[in-house]
Amino acid sequence: MKRKTFGLLVLLMVYLVATSLGLLLAFFIKDYFPMLITVLLCDVFATVIVWAFGVLFKTASMYDPYWSIQTFIIYLTLLIYYNNFNLFTIIPLVAIGLYSIRLTVNFIIGFDSLSYIDWRYRMLSKKTGRAFQLVNLFGICMFPTLVVYSASIPLFIYSTLESFSYIDIIGSLIIIGGTIIELISDIQMKKFIKTRSSREEVINIGLWKYSRHPNYLGEISIWFGVAFILIFNNVNYWYFIFGAIINLLMFIFISIPMEERHMRQYKPNLDKYIKTTSPILILPRRTK
């Protein structure tokens, strides 16, 4: 418990430092760049700070909470900067806040100490050897930062608007719906892990019976919800859905294949589960 508490305090310190330095950089460059570029540069800078502390403490998992709180902190900062608090801007703040809380709490529950390293990072470390810290910076840290930034752009723009509509709230409801799907998926997975007979067993309960990755469905839904907040406000912003699409493609072509390749190593019945169960959407199971 002491190791966990110490680790969490270190993480809190690192994130306070990264946030403070990011805000300081914003203060100096905000008059020289458009808002979105300023946010991007500060976001990238803060990511590098977190990565550097990860190198110092010898853990790639230092970055893990970053992408879950990134959007909330930036959106809140922009609302304060533009003094644009009202019903329509606060509802997305609450919605994305609930998403951030769920992910952060989930991380804290699974975190035991600064020595914790996700299996993906161990795998990449073995494959890349001495080049791992570059892979860590650009693959583990920077790539997710840029994906989440691109998916968050609609919300950043929304913070600057002066005209709103009740239809905007639909986007926030989608975010909340996606968060609920993730929460239910987490609860069902934890229940399964506690009651399964062995690690080889494939989950076959709740949402997981109809989707191999209902947690990813929730995550994907959240970022489309973020896009719809802006697009429903003004359809001329339709092209800002590109961030949500990039996020979708990341799950389809990177996250899901990587995770299922890993599970094949210790779940002999996984191929049957894959053949009969939808990868993301919640759909009736196939018989063959």
Order of alpha helices (4+ residues) and beta strands (2+ residues): alpha-alpha-alpha-alpha-alpha-alpha-alpha-alpha-alpha-alpha-alpha-alpha
